């Protein structure tokens, strides 16, 4: 069965909308693990719009499974990662004006930058993943810069408006996952996945982990977070 990483950013988004200290993403991470999450994912953004540095430090102390820190490939964020030492760092593209991460990294065009960043984090004992599109050149570049794994951007698949378009995006993901597996990289996937569209992706055996946030947090509003996580885990069996 594939693993499930639960992103709790949107819990922090709700907290930051009013200020104060609730709802608490750290408590939510604990509930997600109780529901069967195999890991907790957070994105510490440059503008700190949701997850805060204090959240990250507390999460590193209480998470019992795996803490995956999504972040931009900047010197500031590298320093934060080396201080907190999450189990995994996932480099993602970041623009201030976006509501959520849009598109994958250009690893091929910035190989020296990523190679230096990855070497630095490896020296601190931190594994590194790269959030990329289903593009063979980007996958090969990820291997060249010695990333431990990749996370395939599933946004185009999730947003497909027709079955034909979904078929095209599914096949691209399948081919990308096979290529990365042959290059001996772990394959994760995420972005825009929900209780409906994740089912088909189970047919890609090379994907070992799905990182899902918004859909699970939205479902939790109705049924509670433990149950929402448990239901998603059931779909991945």
matplotlib code that plots the C-alpha trace (Angstrom):
import matplotlib.pyplot as plt

x = [0.0, 1.3, 2.1, 0.2, 1.7, -0.8, -0.2, -1.5, -0.8, -4.5, -5.0, -2.4, -4.1, -7.4, -5.5, -3.7, -7.0, -8.0, -4.8, -4.6, -3.6, -6.4, -6.8, -3.4, -1.5, 0.7, -2.3, -3.7, -0.5, -1.0, -4.6, -3.5, -0.9, -3.6, -5.7, -2.9, -0.8, 2.6, 4.1, 3.3, 4.0, 4.4, 5.5, 7.4, 6.9, 9.1, 6.2, 5.1, 1.5, 0.5, 3.1, 5.3, 8.9, 7.5, 5.1, 8.0, 10.1, 7.2, 6.3, 9.9, 9.6, 6.2, 5.9, 6.4, 6.3, 8.2, 8.3, 8.6, 9.5, 8.5, 10.5, 12.1, 15.7, 17.1, 19.9, 17.5, 15.4, 18.5, 19.6, 16.2, 16.3, 19.8, 18.7, 15.4, 16.6, 13.4, 13.4, 13.0, 13.2, 11.2, 12.3, 9.3, 9.0, 7.5, 6.1, 4.5, 1.4, 0.4, -2.4, -0.7, 2.4, 2.1, 4.1, 7.4, 11.0, 13.4, 16.1, 17.7, 18.2, 19.5, 21.6, 24.5, 22.2, 20.3, 23.5, 25.0, 21.8, 21.4, 25.1, 24.7, 21.6, 23.1, 26.0, 23.4, 21.8, 18.7, 17.2, 16.1, 13.2, 12.5, 9.0, 8.9, 6.7, 6.4, 9.3, 12.2, 14.8, 13.8, 13.9, 17.4, 18.5, 17.2, 19.3, 22.4, 22.1, 21.8, 18.3, 17.1, 13.6, 11.2, 7.6, 5.7, 3.4, -0.1, -1.9, -2.6, -4.0, -6.1, -7.4, -8.1, -11.5, -12.1, -11.4, -9.1, -7.1, -6.9, -5.8, -3.0, -1.8, -2.1, 0.1, 2.7, 2.8, 3.1, 6.0, 7.7, 7.4, 8.8, 11.7, 12.5, 12.3, 14.8, 17.1, 16.8, 14.9, 12.0, 8.8, 6.2, 3.3, 1.1, -0.9, -4.7, -5.3, -8.6, -10.8, -11.9, -8.9, -6.4, -8.0, -6.7, -3.1, -3.0, -2.4, 1.1, 3.1, 6.2, 4.6, 5.3, 3.8, 1.0, 1.1, -2.4, -3.6, -6.5, -8.9, -8.3, -8.6, -11.8, -13.2, -12.1, -14.5, -17.4, -16.1, -13.0, -9.4, -8.7, -11.6, -10.7, -7.2, -8.4, -10.7, -7.9, -5.7, -8.4, -8.4, -4.7, -5.0]
y = [0.0, 3.5, 5.9, 9.0, 12.3, 14.8, 18.5, 20.6, 24.0, 24.8, 24.4, 27.1, 29.2, 29.2, 30.1, 33.0, 34.4, 35.5, 35.5, 33.7, 30.1, 28.0, 25.7, 24.4, 22.7, 20.8, 19.2, 18.5, 16.7, 14.5, 13.7, 12.9, 10.4, 8.8, 8.4, 6.6, 9.2, 8.0, 11.5, 15.2, 17.8, 21.5, 24.4, 27.1, 30.0, 33.1, 35.3, 33.0, 33.2, 30.0, 27.7, 29.7, 28.9, 27.9, 25.4, 23.8, 23.4, 21.9, 19.6, 18.3, 17.4, 15.7, 14.1, 10.3, 9.3, 11.6, 15.4, 16.6, 20.3, 21.9, 25.1, 27.3, 26.7, 29.8, 30.3, 31.4, 28.2, 26.0, 27.5, 26.8, 23.2, 22.6, 23.9, 22.0, 18.9, 17.5, 13.9, 15.2, 18.5, 19.0, 21.9, 23.6, 26.7, 29.7, 33.0, 35.4, 36.1, 32.5, 30.9, 27.5, 26.1, 26.3, 24.0, 22.2, 23.2, 23.9, 21.6, 21.3, 25.0, 25.4, 22.3, 24.0, 25.7, 22.5, 20.4, 22.8, 23.0, 19.2, 18.6, 21.1, 19.3, 15.9, 17.0, 17.6, 14.2, 15.5, 13.6, 15.8, 15.6, 17.8, 18.8, 18.5, 18.0, 14.7, 15.7, 13.3, 16.0, 17.3, 13.7, 13.1, 16.5, 15.5, 12.3, 14.3, 16.7, 13.6, 14.1, 11.2, 11.3, 13.3, 14.4, 14.5, 17.5, 16.0, 19.4, 19.0, 15.5, 16.7, 19.7, 17.9, 18.9, 15.9, 12.2, 12.4, 15.1, 13.1, 10.0, 12.1, 13.4, 10.0, 8.4, 11.2, 10.6, 6.8, 7.2, 9.7, 7.4, 4.5, 6.6, 7.9, 4.3, 3.1, 5.9, 4.5, 7.5, 7.2, 8.6, 10.6, 12.5, 15.4, 18.5, 18.8, 15.1, 14.3, 11.3, 10.9, 11.4, 9.6, 6.2, 5.9, 6.8, 3.6, 1.9, 3.4, 1.1, 3.2, 5.9, 5.1, 8.1, 10.6, 14.0, 15.5, 18.5, 20.6, 17.8, 16.0, 19.2, 20.1, 16.6, 17.0, 20.0, 17.5, 14.3, 15.1, 14.8, 11.3, 9.9, 12.0, 10.6, 7.1, 7.3, 8.5, 5.7, 3.2, 4.5, 3.9, 0.2]
z = [0.0, -0.9, 1.9, 2.7, 3.7, 5.1, 4.6, 7.5, 5.9, 5.6, 9.3, 9.8, 7.1, 9.1, 12.3, 10.6, 9.2, 12.7, 14.6, 17.9, 18.4, 16.9, 15.1, 15.9, 13.0, 15.6, 17.2, 13.8, 12.9, 15.9, 14.9, 11.4, 12.6, 14.8, 11.7, 10.0, 8.2, 7.3, 7.3, 7.9, 5.3, 5.8, 3.5, 5.3, 2.9, 2.7, 3.7, 6.5, 5.4, 7.2, 8.9, 11.3, 12.5, 15.9, 14.3, 12.5, 15.6, 17.6, 14.7, 14.6, 18.3, 18.2, 14.7, 15.2, 11.5, 9.1, 8.7, 5.2, 4.9, 1.7, 1.0, -1.7, -2.6, -0.8, 1.6, 4.3, 4.0, 3.9, 7.2, 8.7, 7.5, 8.9, 12.3, 12.5, 10.6, 9.2, 7.9, 4.3, 2.5, -0.7, -2.8, -4.4, -6.6, -4.8, -5.9, -3.4, -5.5, -6.0, -3.8, -3.9, -5.6, -9.4, -11.6, -11.0, -10.5, -13.4, -12.2, -15.6, -15.9, -12.3, -11.8, -10.0, -7.6, -6.7, -6.5, -4.0, -1.9, -1.9, -1.0, 1.9, 3.3, 2.8, 5.0, 7.7, 7.2, 5.5, 2.5, -0.4, -2.8, -5.9, -6.9, -10.7, -13.7, -15.6, -17.9, -18.7, -18.8, -15.4, -14.0, -15.4, -14.0, -10.6, -10.7, -11.8, -8.8, -6.5, -5.2, -3.1, -4.6, -6.7, -6.2, -9.4, -9.8, -10.3, -10.8, -14.5, -14.0, -11.1, -13.1, -16.3, -17.8, -19.9, -19.8, -22.8, -21.1, -17.9, -19.9, -21.4, -18.0, -16.4, -19.0, -18.6, -14.9, -15.4, -17.8, -15.5, -12.5, -14.5, -15.7, -12.1, -10.8, -13.4, -12.2, -8.7, -7.2, -4.9, -6.5, -4.6, -6.1, -5.0, -5.8, -6.3, -5.4, -3.7, -2.7, -6.3, -8.6, -6.4, -7.1, -10.6, -9.7, -7.6, -11.0, -11.1, -8.8, -8.8, -6.8, -3.2, -1.4, -2.0, -0.4, 0.1, 2.1, 1.0, 0.2, 3.6, 5.6, 3.7, 4.5, 8.1, 8.5, 8.1, 9.7, 11.8, 10.8, 12.1, 10.0, 7.0, 7.0, 7.6, 4.6, 2.4, 3.6, 2.8, -0.8, -1.1, -0.2]

ax = plt.figure().add_subplot(projection="3d")
ax.plot(x, y, z, "-o")
ax.set_aspect("equal")
plt.show()
